[in-house]
């Protein structure tokens, strides 16, 4: 996208890509089980394989429009990685993304461990009700992808990224305090909107701030940061809950899931606040990324 799409169209392209991903995921989630039940695993898997082939063909066709070679492609791996780290550290916009991704990963790791348990045990939702609540997050993603282009153009890409982190943290705090299915569903809708804005804003920031030929090196930093922070939070939260239950003779107190989600949400909201304060201290020239 950095190579093919002009800078003034990147926000719009990112929002459309997000809408495509979320929209197709919603449709596939609904049709997949029905297709599997109707025709069996072989046709379903064949369709799945075909989608990857079509995707590869589209990517190959896109490359015809222009290619930027990696900077010094013959460099040793460790030197390339070090140059990517130096570039990320010296570029305020990339540092913002790396820090934001790390904070989001902490919340993601905790939620991966306890979100379903919280809904089914603490809130005592039925499986159908939990499916409804989960679907509201996807619906929020669709809404967010539709509104993100105009929002980012008006507010600014970096401010939208920071605000989405704070909004996700706040929404998960409210979710952890929810007492019924309707409140949980509405909060999940808001969280889905905030997540969509968070995802849409990352691309234009990185594409504008990353030097030509360095996108792979920067991605090699952001993706592991998300994976490591998420893994760390998953391990720590799951072990903490296990120890808590061991000390209290079993899982008779599902309120612990509520506490875990609330704590992770506070970290996410606090991270957004700290990043916001940091971004305000930067000069306008270093903090502005065009969204128009």
Backbone as JSON, one array per atom type, in Angstrom:
{
  "sequence": "XXXXXXXXXXXXXXXXXXXXXXXXXXXXXXXXXXXXXXXXXXXXXXXXXXXXXXXXXXXXXXXXXXXXXXXXXXXXXXXXXXXXXXXXXXXXXXXXXXXXXXXXXXXXXXXXXXXXXXXXXXXXXXXXXXXXXXXXXXXXXXXXXXXXXXXXXXXXXXXXXXXXXXXXXXXXXXXXXXXXXXXXXXXXXXXXXXXXXXXXXXXXXXXXXXXXXXXXXXXXXXXXXXXXXXXXXXXXXXXXXXXXXXXXXXXXXXXXXXXXXXXXXXXXXXXXXXXXXXXXXXXXXXXXXXXX",
  "N": [[0.82, -1.21, 0.0], [2.02, 1.18, 0.65], [3.57, 1.62, -1.6], [1.87, 1.51, -3.84], [-0.44, 3.09, -3.4], [-1.37, 6.47, -3.44], [-0.38, 9.02, -1.1], [-2.48, 10.68, -0.18], [-4.66, 9.05, -0.42], [-4.48, 6.96, 1.31], [-5.68, 6.63, 3.86], [-8.37, 6.29, 3.19], [-8.12, 3.95, 1.67], [-7.22, 2.18, 3.64], [-9.43, 2.09, 5.37], [-11.34, 0.93, 3.69], [-10.15, -1.54, 3.25], [-10.28, -2.57, 5.84], [-13.05, -2.71, 6.17], [-13.62, -4.64, 4.25], [-12.28, -6.9, 5.3], [-13.56, -7.28, 7.83], [-16.25, -7.39, 7.05], [-16.36, -9.58, 5.23], [-15.49, -11.54, 6.98], [-17.61, -11.67, 8.81], [-19.71, -12.55, 7.16], [-18.61, -15.0, 6.28], [-18.39, -16.35, 8.7], [-21.03, -16.81, 9.3], [-21.93, -18.29, 7.05], [-20.11, -20.36, 6.82], [-20.38, -22.62, 8.77], [-22.93, -23.51, 7.9], [-22.43, -24.24, 5.25], [-20.56, -26.25, 5.65], [-22.14, -28.13, 7.03], [-23.99, -28.72, 5.05], [-22.68, -29.69, 2.72], [-20.43, -31.01, 3.53], [-16.95, -31.6, 4.59], [-15.01, -31.58, 2.49], [-15.76, -29.96, 0.08], [-15.98, -27.51, 1.46], [-13.38, -27.06, 2.45], [-12.09, -26.95, 0.0], [-13.08, -24.58, -1.09], [-11.97, -22.84, 0.77], [-9.23, -23.17, 0.25], [-9.2, -22.19, -2.35], [-9.67, -19.47, -1.95], [-7.24, -18.54, -0.96], [-5.61, -18.94, -3.17], [-6.77, -17.17, -5.01], [-6.28, -14.79, -3.63], [-3.46, -14.74, -3.68], [-3.08, -14.42, -6.43], [-4.17, -11.87, -6.81], [-2.44, -10.31, -5.26], [-0.07, -10.71, -6.67], [-0.75, -9.46, -9.07], [-1.01, -6.83, -8.21], [1.63, -6.14, -7.63], [2.66, -5.53, -10.08], [2.33, -2.86, -10.47], [4.32, -1.42, -9.29], [7.4, -1.52, -7.53], [9.33, -1.29, -4.61], [12.56, -1.82, -3.77], [14.07, -3.6, -1.05], [16.01, -1.82, 1.34], [19.44, -2.07, 1.0], [19.5, -5.04, 0.42], [21.22, -7.21, 0.64], [22.32, -7.21, 3.13], [23.37, -8.64, 6.28], [21.15, -10.51, 8.43], [20.92, -9.75, 11.2], [22.03, -7.2, 11.2], [20.26, -5.84, 9.54], [17.95, -6.05, 11.09], [18.77, -4.56, 13.32], [19.05, -2.02, 12.14], [16.38, -1.57, 11.52], [15.31, -1.4, 14.11], [16.64, 0.88, 15.05], [15.65, 2.81, 13.28], [12.92, 2.72, 13.95], [13.05, 3.61, 16.61], [14.03, 6.19, 16.35], [12.08, 7.53, 14.97], [9.31, 9.34, 15.66], [6.55, 8.78, 15.04], [6.55, 6.06, 14.4], [7.49, 5.0, 16.77], [5.28, 5.6, 18.32], [3.34, 3.86, 17.24], [4.5, 1.34, 17.83], [4.54, 1.41, 20.65], [1.8, 1.69, 21.17], [0.8, -0.68, 20.04], [2.01, -2.55, 21.7], [0.78, -1.99, 24.17], [-1.88, -2.52, 23.53], [-1.63, -5.25, 23.01], [-1.27, -6.32, 25.58], [-3.83, -6.03, 26.71], [-5.24, -7.59, 24.86], [-4.14, -10.13, 25.31], [-5.0, -10.76, 27.93], [-7.8, -10.64, 27.59], [-8.15, -12.69, 25.76], [-7.85, -14.87, 27.38], [-9.89, -14.72, 29.33], [-12.29, -13.54, 28.47], [-14.46, -15.0, 27.31], [-14.98, -16.75, 29.44], [-15.77, -14.94, 31.39], [-18.18, -13.97, 30.31], [-19.76, -16.31, 30.16], [-19.66, -17.47, 32.7], [-19.38, -15.51, 34.84], [-21.27, -13.52, 34.07], [-23.24, -15.27, 33.45], [-24.33, -15.83, 30.91], [-26.15, -17.35, 28.24], [-25.1, -19.67, 25.66], [-26.11, -18.8, 23.22], [-26.66, -16.12, 23.81], [-24.09, -15.2, 24.35], [-22.99, -15.51, 21.81], [-24.44, -13.55, 20.49], [-23.5, -11.22, 21.76], [-20.79, -11.33, 21.0], [-21.1, -11.07, 18.24], [-21.86, -8.42, 18.1], [-19.51, -7.04, 18.47], [-18.23, -7.49, 16.01], [-20.07, -6.21, 14.38], [-19.69, -3.6, 15.26], [-17.11, -3.27, 14.3], [-17.61, -3.14, 11.54], [-19.12, -0.77, 11.39], [-17.26, 1.06, 12.39], [-15.26, 0.9, 10.42], [-16.56, 2.09, 8.3], [-16.95, 4.72, 9.15], [-14.44, 5.6, 9.74], [-12.73, 6.85, 7.84], [-13.63, 9.52, 7.42], [-13.52, 10.37, 10.07], [-10.77, 10.14, 10.73], [-9.75, 11.97, 8.91], [-10.75, 14.32, 9.92], [-10.02, 14.45, 12.65], [-7.37, 13.62, 12.73], [-4.75, 11.3, 12.07], [-2.92, 10.18, 13.95], [-3.97, 11.13, 16.38], [-6.43, 9.86, 16.3], [-5.63, 7.2, 16.44], [-4.5, 7.11, 19.04], [-6.74, 7.93, 20.54], [-8.48, 5.82, 20.0], [-7.31, 3.7, 21.38], [-7.63, 4.57, 24.05], [-10.43, 4.65, 24.06], [-11.1, 1.96, 23.62], [-10.02, 0.86, 25.97], [-11.64, 2.14, 27.91], [-14.18, 1.19, 27.17], [-13.9, -1.57, 27.65], [-13.54, -1.49, 30.39], [-16.09, -0.67, 31.22], [-17.47, -2.86, 30.22], [-16.5, -4.89, 31.87], [-17.87, -4.31, 34.16], [-20.43, -4.82, 33.56], [-23.79, -6.09, 33.89], [-25.62, -7.58, 32.51], [-26.97, -8.97, 29.43], [-27.7, -7.06, 27.45], [-26.4, -4.65, 28.09], [-23.77, -5.55, 27.92], [-23.7, -6.19, 25.2], [-24.05, -3.7, 23.92], [-21.78, -2.34, 24.8], [-19.8, -3.95, 23.67], [-20.29, -3.37, 21.01], [-19.43, -0.69, 20.87], [-16.75, -1.11, 21.55], [-15.95, -2.57, 19.33], [-16.15, -0.64, 17.3], [-14.16, 1.16, 18.16], [-11.92, -0.53, 17.99], [-11.8, -0.95, 15.23], [-11.15, 1.61, 14.27], [-8.66, 1.88, 15.49], [-7.25, -0.15, 14.11], [-7.44, 0.73, 11.44], [-6.08, 3.16, 11.43], [-3.39, 2.57, 11.81], [-1.99, 1.72, 9.46], [-1.78, 4.03, 7.57], [-0.17, 5.72, 9.18], [2.27, 4.28, 9.52], [2.96, 3.94, 6.82], [3.44, 6.55, 6.0], [5.55, 7.32, 7.65], [7.62, 5.47, 7.48], [10.72, 4.86, 5.95], [11.39, 4.4, 2.44], [11.7, 1.06, 1.4], [12.07, 0.05, 3.94], [9.85, -1.03, 5.12], [9.39, -3.76, 5.58], [11.25, -4.25, 7.62], [10.3, -2.69, 9.68], [7.8, -3.84, 10.1], [8.7, -6.27, 11.0], [9.24, -5.63, 13.56], [6.89, -4.54, 14.78], [4.97, -6.63, 14.61], [6.1, -8.88, 16.13], [6.21, -7.53, 18.61], [3.5, -7.15, 19.28], [2.74, -9.87, 19.4], [4.42, -10.84, 21.47], [3.74, -9.25, 23.74], [1.05, -9.9, 23.98], [1.23, -12.67, 24.42], [2.67, -12.67, 26.82], [0.83, -11.39, 28.56], [-1.28, -13.22, 28.44], [-0.14, -15.55, 29.58], [0.58, -14.61, 32.18], [-1.9, -13.71, 33.23], [-3.52, -16.02, 33.09], [-2.07, -17.77, 34.74], [-2.16, -16.35, 37.15], [-4.9, -16.41, 37.72], [-5.24, -19.15, 37.97], [-3.67, -19.69, 40.24], [-5.1, -18.17, 42.09], [-7.56, -19.55, 42.19], [-6.62, -21.97, 43.16], [-5.83, -21.27, 45.73], [-8.25, -20.71, 46.79], [-9.78, -22.96, 46.8], [-10.92, -23.87, 44.32], [-12.89, -22.87, 41.37], [-15.04, -21.08, 42.48], [-15.64, -18.49, 42.59], [-16.37, -16.52, 40.29], [-15.98, -13.81, 39.93], [-13.4, -13.07, 39.65], [-12.72, -13.06, 36.98], [-13.92, -10.76, 36.1], [-12.39, -8.85, 37.43], [-9.91, -9.26, 36.24], [-10.36, -8.47, 33.53], [-11.06, -5.8, 33.96], [-8.69, -4.76, 35.07], [-6.85, -5.11, 32.91], [-8.12, -3.46, 31.07], [-7.82, -0.98, 32.3], [-5.05, -0.66, 32.07], [-4.88, -0.41, 29.29], [-6.41, 1.9, 28.76], [-4.94, 3.73, 30.28], [-2.5, 3.59, 28.93], [-3.26, 4.71, 26.46], [-3.81, 7.31, 27.35], [-1.28, 8.18, 28.3], [0.22, 8.05, 25.92], [-1.16, 9.98, 24.53], [-0.53, 12.32, 25.98], [2.22, 12.37, 25.53], [2.27, 12.69, 22.74], [1.18, 15.23, 22.46], [3.23, 16.82, 23.38], [5.05, 16.82, 21.4], [6.37, 18.53, 18.53], [4.26, 20.27, 16.14], [5.07, 19.64, 13.51], [6.26, 17.13, 13.72], [4.26, 15.52, 14.62], [2.1, 15.4, 12.97], [0.2, 13.66, 10.64], [-0.86, 13.43, 7.42], [-4.29, 13.15, 6.58], [-5.91, 13.73, 4.57]],
  "CA": [[0.0, 0.0, 0.0], [2.92, 2.34, 0.65], [4.1, 1.81, -2.94], [0.85, 1.6, -4.87], [-1.5, 4.05, -3.12], [-0.9, 7.82, -3.12], [-0.5, 9.33, 0.33], [-3.77, 11.27, 0.18], [-5.71, 8.03, -0.5], [-4.15, 5.81, 2.15], [-6.68, 6.45, 4.91], [-9.55, 5.72, 2.55], [-7.81, 2.57, 1.31], [-7.14, 1.39, 4.86], [-10.79, 1.88, 5.86], [-11.99, -0.03, 2.81], [-9.57, -2.84, 3.53], [-10.83, -3.03, 7.11], [-14.44, -3.08, 5.92], [-13.6, -5.9, 3.52], [-11.88, -7.98, 6.21], [-14.6, -7.53, 8.83], [-17.49, -7.79, 6.38], [-16.24, -10.95, 4.73], [-15.4, -12.43, 8.13], [-18.96, -11.85, 9.35], [-20.46, -13.41, 6.24], [-18.04, -16.34, 6.3], [-18.71, -16.98, 9.98], [-22.43, -17.27, 9.22], [-22.13, -19.27, 5.99], [-19.19, -21.49, 6.93], [-20.99, -23.81, 9.37], [-24.02, -24.02, 7.06], [-21.82, -24.92, 4.11], [-19.95, -27.49, 6.16], [-23.21, -29.08, 7.33], [-24.74, -29.08, 3.85], [-21.9, -30.4, 1.68], [-19.32, -31.75, 4.11], [-15.68, -30.87, 4.75], [-14.17, -31.45, 1.29], [-16.06, -28.72, -0.66], [-15.69, -26.34, 2.29], [-11.93, -26.86, 2.43], [-11.7, -26.56, -1.36], [-13.36, -23.14, -1.19], [-10.98, -22.17, 1.61], [-7.97, -23.17, -0.5], [-9.37, -21.32, -3.52], [-9.55, -18.07, -1.54], [-5.82, -18.21, -0.87], [-5.08, -18.87, -4.54], [-7.25, -15.9, -5.57], [-5.55, -13.73, -2.94], [-2.11, -14.71, -4.22], [-3.14, -13.86, -7.77], [-4.4, -10.43, -6.69], [-1.2, -9.7, -4.78], [0.87, -10.72, -7.79], [-1.17, -8.42, -10.03], [-0.73, -5.52, -7.61], [3.07, -5.87, -7.71], [3.0, -5.01, -11.4], [2.2, -1.4, -10.47], [5.53, -0.77, -8.79], [8.1, -2.24, -6.46], [10.47, -0.63, -3.98], [13.44, -2.86, -3.24], [14.51, -3.43, 0.32], [17.26, -1.1, 1.47], [20.58, -2.97, 1.21], [18.92, -6.37, 0.62], [22.25, -8.23, 0.9], [22.83, -7.07, 4.49], [23.07, -9.73, 7.21], [19.85, -10.38, 9.09], [20.99, -9.01, 12.45], [22.27, -5.79, 10.89], [18.99, -5.3, 9.04], [17.05, -5.91, 12.24], [19.25, -3.44, 14.12], [18.69, -0.79, 11.44], [14.95, -1.38, 11.71], [15.09, -0.94, 15.49], [17.11, 2.27, 15.14], [14.69, 3.64, 12.56], [11.7, 2.8, 14.74], [13.28, 4.41, 17.81], [14.28, 7.6, 16.01], [10.91, 8.09, 14.28], [8.25, 9.43, 16.68], [5.3, 8.14, 14.63], [6.71, 4.61, 14.5], [7.52, 4.71, 18.21], [3.89, 5.65, 18.79], [2.67, 2.62, 16.84], [5.08, 0.23, 18.58], [4.06, 1.49, 22.03], [0.37, 1.4, 21.17], [0.6, -2.11, 19.77], [2.4, -3.28, 22.91], [-0.26, -1.81, 25.18], [-3.06, -3.27, 23.08], [-1.33, -6.67, 23.16], [-1.52, -6.71, 26.96], [-5.28, -6.21, 26.86], [-5.64, -8.71, 24.03], [-3.76, -11.37, 25.96], [-5.9, -11.02, 29.06], [-9.14, -10.92, 27.08], [-8.14, -14.01, 25.14], [-7.94, -15.87, 28.43], [-11.02, -14.65, 30.27], [-13.49, -12.87, 27.98], [-15.54, -15.97, 27.19], [-15.31, -17.23, 30.78], [-16.5, -13.88, 32.06], [-19.55, -13.92, 29.8], [-20.51, -17.54, 30.41], [-19.7, -17.83, 34.12], [-19.66, -14.36, 35.7], [-22.55, -12.94, 33.65], [-24.18, -16.39, 33.28], [-25.0, -15.76, 29.62], [-26.26, -18.58, 27.48], [-24.24, -19.7, 24.49], [-26.73, -17.94, 22.2], [-26.47, -14.73, 24.22], [-22.69, -14.87, 24.14], [-22.82, -15.34, 20.37], [-24.99, -12.23, 20.14], [-22.55, -10.21, 22.26], [-19.6, -11.39, 20.15], [-21.46, -10.52, 16.94], [-21.93, -6.97, 18.2], [-18.15, -6.53, 18.25], [-18.02, -7.49, 14.57], [-20.91, -5.13, 13.83], [-18.98, -2.36, 15.54], [-16.0, -3.18, 13.35], [-18.14, -2.67, 10.25], [-19.49, 0.65, 11.54], [-16.02, 1.82, 12.52], [-14.56, 0.98, 9.13], [-17.28, 3.02, 7.44], [-16.84, 6.09, 9.64], [-13.06, 5.92, 10.09], [-12.06, 7.74, 6.89], [-13.99, 10.9, 7.75], [-13.05, 10.69, 11.41], [-9.33, 10.35, 10.69], [-9.49, 13.21, 8.18], [-11.12, 15.47, 10.75], [-9.31, 14.46, 13.94], [-5.96, 13.34, 12.54], [-4.53, 9.87, 12.14], [-2.29, 9.82, 15.21], [-4.93, 11.36, 17.46], [-7.44, 8.8, 16.22], [-5.0, 5.99, 16.95], [-4.41, 7.23, 20.5], [-8.09, 7.96, 21.08], [-9.09, 4.49, 19.92], [-6.78, 2.91, 22.5], [-8.33, 5.0, 25.26], [-11.83, 4.26, 23.95], [-11.18, 0.52, 23.86], [-9.82, 0.62, 27.39], [-12.82, 2.58, 28.64], [-15.3, 0.3, 26.88], [-13.7, -2.83, 28.35], [-13.8, -1.24, 31.8], [-17.54, -0.73, 31.38], [-17.88, -4.25, 29.98], [-16.2, -5.69, 33.06], [-18.84, -3.96, 35.19], [-21.76, -5.1, 33.03], [-24.55, -7.08, 34.64], [-26.6, -8.26, 31.67], [-26.61, -9.19, 28.03], [-27.88, -5.88, 26.61], [-25.29, -3.73, 28.38], [-22.56, -6.16, 27.36], [-23.76, -6.1, 23.75], [-23.83, -2.3, 23.52], [-20.37, -2.02, 25.06], [-19.02, -4.64, 22.64], [-20.45, -2.6, 19.78], [-18.53, 0.46, 20.98], [-15.37, -1.62, 21.49], [-15.68, -2.92, 17.94], [-15.91, 0.61, 16.57], [-12.84, 1.67, 18.56], [-10.9, -1.4, 17.43], [-11.7, -0.7, 13.79], [-10.39, 2.86, 14.1], [-7.29, 1.53, 15.86], [-6.63, -0.92, 13.04], [-7.38, 1.52, 10.21], [-5.13, 4.28, 11.55], [-2.0, 2.13, 11.85], [-1.37, 1.66, 8.14], [-1.34, 5.33, 7.07], [0.92, 6.26, 9.99], [3.49, 3.59, 9.17], [3.29, 4.18, 5.42], [3.97, 7.9, 5.87], [6.74, 7.54, 8.46], [8.66, 4.48, 7.2], [11.49, 5.13, 4.73], [11.23, 3.43, 1.35], [12.53, -0.12, 1.54], [12.2, -0.36, 5.33], [8.57, -1.47, 5.67], [9.55, -5.12, 6.12], [12.01, -4.2, 8.87], [9.42, -2.14, 10.71], [6.81, -4.88, 10.39], [9.39, -7.28, 11.79], [9.25, -5.15, 14.94], [5.55, -4.36, 15.31], [4.26, -7.9, 14.75], [6.57, -9.58, 17.33], [5.85, -6.79, 19.83], [2.12, -7.53, 19.59], [2.69, -11.28, 19.79], [5.07, -11.06, 22.76], [2.96, -8.63, 24.81], [-0.16, -10.7, 24.14], [1.61, -13.93, 25.05], [3.03, -12.39, 28.21], [-0.39, -11.13, 29.32], [-2.04, -14.48, 28.53], [0.5, -16.43, 30.55], [0.5, -14.05, 33.53], [-3.29, -13.68, 33.71], [-4.0, -17.39, 33.31], [-1.42, -18.32, 35.93], [-2.67, -15.65, 38.33], [-6.23, -16.93, 38.01], [-5.07, -20.52, 38.45], [-3.2, -19.61, 41.63], [-6.21, -17.66, 42.9], [-8.5, -20.64, 42.4], [-5.97, -22.98, 44.02], [-5.85, -20.77, 47.1], [-9.64, -20.58, 47.25], [-10.45, -24.27, 46.67], [-11.73, -24.07, 43.12], [-13.47, -21.68, 40.71], [-16.36, -20.76, 43.02], [-15.78, -17.03, 42.63], [-16.06, -16.06, 38.94], [-15.73, -12.37, 39.88], [-12.0, -12.86, 39.31], [-12.66, -12.72, 35.56], [-14.28, -9.33, 36.02], [-11.22, -8.08, 37.9], [-8.84, -9.37, 35.23], [-10.71, -7.62, 32.39], [-11.0, -4.4, 34.39], [-7.28, -4.39, 35.22], [-6.28, -4.96, 31.58], [-8.73, -2.28, 30.46], [-7.18, 0.19, 32.89], [-3.75, -0.52, 31.43], [-5.08, 0.06, 27.92], [-6.83, 3.31, 28.81], [-3.81, 4.51, 30.77], [-1.55, 3.67, 27.83], [-3.74, 5.72, 25.52], [-3.65, 8.63, 27.96], [0.15, 8.52, 28.3], [0.61, 8.33, 24.54], [-1.74, 11.28, 24.17], [0.29, 13.37, 26.58], [3.5, 12.38, 24.81], [2.06, 13.23, 21.4], [0.95, 16.67, 22.57], [4.5, 17.5, 23.65], [5.84, 16.89, 20.18], [6.09, 19.68, 17.68], [3.26, 19.96, 15.13], [5.67, 19.05, 12.31], [6.59, 15.74, 13.93], [3.11, 14.75, 15.08], [1.01, 15.47, 12.03], [0.19, 12.78, 9.5], [-1.96, 13.87, 6.6], [-5.38, 12.21, 6.37], [-6.79, 14.27, 3.53]],
  "C": [[0.86, 1.26, 0.0], [3.38, 2.66, -0.76], [3.0, 2.19, -3.92], [-0.09, 2.79, -4.66], [-0.9, 5.41, -2.8], [-1.2, 8.17, -1.66], [-1.88, 9.85, 0.69], [-4.92, 10.27, 0.1], [-5.51, 6.88, 0.5], [-5.16, 5.57, 3.27], [-7.94, 5.8, 4.33], [-9.31, 4.25, 2.18], [-7.77, 1.67, 2.54], [-8.53, 1.1, 5.42], [-11.54, 0.88, 5.0], [-11.44, -1.45, 3.03], [-10.13, -3.42, 4.82], [-12.28, -3.47, 6.94], [-14.52, -4.43, 5.2], [-13.29, -7.07, 4.46], [-13.01, -8.32, 7.18], [-15.87, -8.04, 8.16], [-17.44, -9.22, 5.89], [-16.16, -11.93, 5.9], [-16.77, -12.7, 8.73], [-19.76, -12.8, 8.47], [-19.94, -14.84, 6.29], [-18.36, -17.08, 7.59], [-20.13, -17.52, 9.98], [-22.59, -18.4, 8.22], [-21.25, -20.51, 6.16], [-19.81, -22.72, 7.57], [-22.13, -24.39, 8.53], [-23.48, -24.78, 5.86], [-21.23, -26.26, 4.52], [-21.02, -28.55, 6.43], [-23.9, -29.58, 6.07], [-23.94, -29.97, 2.91], [-20.72, -31.17, 2.25], [-18.01, -31.0, 4.06], [-14.93, -30.64, 3.44], [-14.49, -30.21, 0.47], [-15.73, -27.46, 0.15], [-14.2, -26.03, 2.3], [-11.45, -26.44, 1.05], [-11.95, -25.07, -1.58], [-12.33, -22.35, -0.4], [-9.64, -22.07, 0.88], [-8.05, -22.21, -1.68], [-9.22, -19.85, -3.15], [-8.09, -17.64, -1.44], [-5.19, -18.09, -2.26], [-5.5, -17.55, -5.19], [-6.49, -14.74, -4.95], [-4.13, -13.6, -3.48], [-2.08, -14.1, -5.62], [-3.34, -12.35, -7.73], [-3.15, -9.71, -6.21], [-0.17, -9.64, -5.91], [0.52, -9.65, -8.82], [-0.86, -7.03, -9.5], [0.74, -5.16, -7.74], [3.47, -5.31, -9.07], [2.99, -3.48, -11.43], [3.44, -0.7, -9.92], [6.12, -1.5, -7.62], [9.21, -1.35, -5.93], [11.33, -1.71, -3.35], [13.81, -2.56, -1.8], [15.85, -2.69, 0.34], [18.38, -2.08, 1.82], [20.13, -4.41, 1.43], [19.94, -7.44, 0.93], [22.81, -8.14, 2.31], [22.52, -8.31, 5.32], [21.8, -9.44, 7.99], [19.94, -9.49, 10.34], [21.23, -7.52, 12.21], [21.0, -5.13, 10.37], [18.01, -5.08, 10.18], [17.46, -4.74, 13.1], [18.9, -2.11, 13.46], [17.19, -0.51, 11.56], [14.63, -0.86, 13.1], [15.51, 0.52, 15.65], [16.14, 3.21, 14.46], [13.41, 3.8, 13.35], [11.89, 3.7, 15.95], [13.42, 5.89, 17.48], [13.08, 8.28, 15.35], [9.74, 8.15, 15.25], [6.96, 8.7, 16.3], [5.4, 6.63, 14.74], [6.8, 4.2, 15.96], [6.11, 4.69, 18.78], [3.17, 4.35, 18.46], [3.18, 1.45, 17.67], [4.56, 0.23, 20.02], [2.57, 1.16, 22.11], [0.06, -0.06, 20.95], [0.95, -2.93, 21.0], [1.33, -3.18, 23.99], [-1.51, -2.59, 24.79], [-2.84, -4.77, 23.25], [-1.57, -7.15, 24.58], [-3.0, -6.95, 27.2], [-5.77, -7.42, 26.07], [-5.32, -10.04, 24.7], [-4.66, -11.74, 27.12], [-7.29, -11.4, 28.56], [-9.22, -12.28, 26.41], [-8.32, -15.11, 26.17], [-9.29, -15.89, 29.13], [-12.31, -14.09, 29.69], [-14.67, -13.83, 27.88], [-15.96, -16.5, 28.56], [-16.1, -16.2, 31.56], [-17.96, -13.86, 31.62], [-20.36, -15.13, 30.23], [-20.65, -17.86, 31.9], [-20.06, -16.64, 35.01], [-21.01, -13.76, 35.36], [-23.64, -14.0, 33.46], [-24.99, -16.26, 31.99], [-25.1, -17.15, 29.01], [-25.3, -18.53, 26.3], [-24.79, -18.8, 23.39], [-26.53, -16.46, 22.54], [-25.02, -14.3, 24.02], [-22.37, -14.7, 22.66], [-23.33, -13.99, 19.91], [-24.03, -11.12, 20.56], [-21.3, -10.18, 21.37], [-19.9, -10.8, 18.77], [-21.53, -9.0, 16.96], [-20.56, -6.34, 18.03], [-17.85, -6.46, 16.76], [-18.85, -6.4, 13.9], [-20.27, -3.77, 14.08], [-17.8, -2.17, 14.63], [-16.44, -2.68, 11.99], [-18.47, -1.18, 10.31], [-18.22, 1.51, 11.61], [-15.27, 1.96, 11.22], [-15.25, 1.96, 8.18], [-17.07, 4.48, 7.85], [-15.39, 6.53, 9.82], [-12.41, 6.92, 9.14], [-12.36, 9.2, 7.21], [-13.48, 11.31, 9.11], [-11.56, 10.99, 11.4], [-8.98, 11.63, 9.96], [-9.77, 14.43, 9.05], [-10.26, 15.57, 12.0], [-7.8, 14.35, 13.74], [-5.7, 11.86, 12.8], [-3.93, 9.47, 13.49], [-3.23, 10.04, 16.38], [-6.01, 10.29, 17.47], [-6.89, 7.49, 16.76], [-4.94, 6.01, 18.48], [-5.8, 7.19, 21.12], [-8.76, 6.6, 21.05], [-8.59, 3.58, 21.02], [-7.5, 3.28, 23.8], [-9.79, 4.57, 25.24], [-12.01, 2.77, 24.17], [-11.01, 0.21, 25.35], [-11.04, 0.99, 28.21], [-13.99, 1.63, 28.42], [-15.13, -1.05, 27.58], [-13.85, -2.67, 29.86], [-15.3, -1.32, 32.08], [-18.04, -2.15, 31.19], [-17.63, -5.11, 31.21], [-17.18, -5.43, 34.2], [-20.27, -4.29, 34.77], [-22.45, -6.17, 33.85], [-25.55, -7.84, 33.81], [-26.2, -8.26, 30.22], [-26.7, -7.91, 27.21], [-26.77, -4.86, 26.84], [-24.01, -4.26, 27.76], [-22.54, -6.02, 25.84], [-23.48, -4.69, 23.26], [-22.36, -1.92, 23.7], [-19.47, -2.72, 24.03], [-19.13, -3.95, 21.29], [-19.5, -1.41, 19.76], [-17.07, 0.01, 20.89], [-14.99, -2.01, 20.07], [-15.41, -1.7, 17.08], [-14.51, 1.14, 16.88], [-11.73, 0.81, 17.99], [-10.71, -1.16, 15.94], [-10.9, 0.56, 13.51], [-8.92, 2.65, 14.44], [-6.58, 0.81, 14.72], [-6.45, -0.09, 11.77], [-6.28, 2.56, 10.28], [-3.67, 3.82, 11.5], [-1.31, 2.22, 10.49], [-0.9, 3.01, 7.63], [-0.19, 5.94, 7.87], [2.25, 5.61, 9.59], [3.92, 3.87, 7.74], [3.9, 5.57, 5.22], [5.32, 8.05, 6.55], [7.9, 6.61, 8.1], [9.4, 4.83, 5.92], [11.25, 4.03, 3.7], [12.21, 2.27, 1.53], [12.65, -0.65, 2.95], [10.91, -0.93, 5.9], [8.67, -2.87, 6.26], [10.25, -5.12, 7.46], [11.16, -3.64, 10.01], [8.35, -3.16, 11.09], [7.42, -5.99, 11.23], [9.56, -6.86, 13.25], [7.84, -5.13, 15.52], [4.83, -5.69, 15.54], [4.77, -8.7, 15.96], [6.23, -8.86, 18.63], [4.43, -7.14, 20.25], [2.05, -8.97, 20.09], [3.28, -11.5, 21.18], [4.25, -10.47, 23.89], [1.67, -9.41, 25.06], [0.14, -12.02, 24.84], [1.93, -13.73, 26.53], [1.78, -12.18, 29.07], [-1.23, -12.39, 29.48], [-1.47, -15.4, 29.6], [0.32, -15.9, 31.97], [-0.93, -14.09, 34.07], [-3.81, -15.08, 33.99], [-3.38, -18.01, 34.55], [-1.92, -17.66, 37.21], [-4.05, -16.17, 38.72], [-6.14, -18.36, 38.54], [-4.62, -20.55, 39.9], [-4.31, -19.13, 42.55], [-7.21, -18.77, 43.21], [-7.91, -21.72, 43.31], [-6.0, -22.56, 45.48], [-7.25, -20.69, 47.67], [-10.46, -21.83, 46.97], [-11.41, -24.33, 45.49], [-12.35, -22.81, 42.6], [-14.89, -21.38, 41.18], [-16.63, -19.26, 43.02], [-15.44, -16.46, 41.27], [-15.86, -14.55, 38.82], [-14.28, -12.08, 39.5], [-11.84, -12.52, 37.84], [-12.98, -11.25, 35.34], [-13.08, -8.46, 36.39], [-10.12, -8.1, 36.84], [-9.12, -8.45, 34.03], [-10.59, -6.16, 32.77], [-9.55, -3.93, 34.5], [-6.62, -4.18, 33.86], [-6.84, -3.73, 30.87], [-8.12, -0.99, 31.01], [-5.8, 0.42, 32.28], [-3.88, 0.05, 30.02], [-5.48, 1.53, 27.89], [-5.69, 4.2, 29.28], [-2.75, 4.66, 29.69], [-1.96, 4.69, 26.8], [-3.56, 7.12, 26.06], [-2.19, 9.08, 27.94], [0.63, 8.84, 26.89], [0.04, 9.66, 24.08], [-0.95, 12.44, 24.72], [1.62, 13.5, 25.85], [3.35, 13.02, 23.43], [1.84, 14.73, 21.43], [2.24, 17.45, 22.78], [5.37, 17.61, 22.42], [5.46, 18.12, 19.38], [5.04, 19.32, 16.65], [3.84, 19.28, 13.9], [5.9, 17.57, 12.5], [5.4, 14.89, 14.27], [1.98, 14.71, 14.08], [1.23, 14.49, 10.89], [-1.04, 13.12, 8.69], [-3.0, 12.78, 6.44], [-6.31, 12.71, 5.29], [-6.14, 14.13, 2.16]]
}
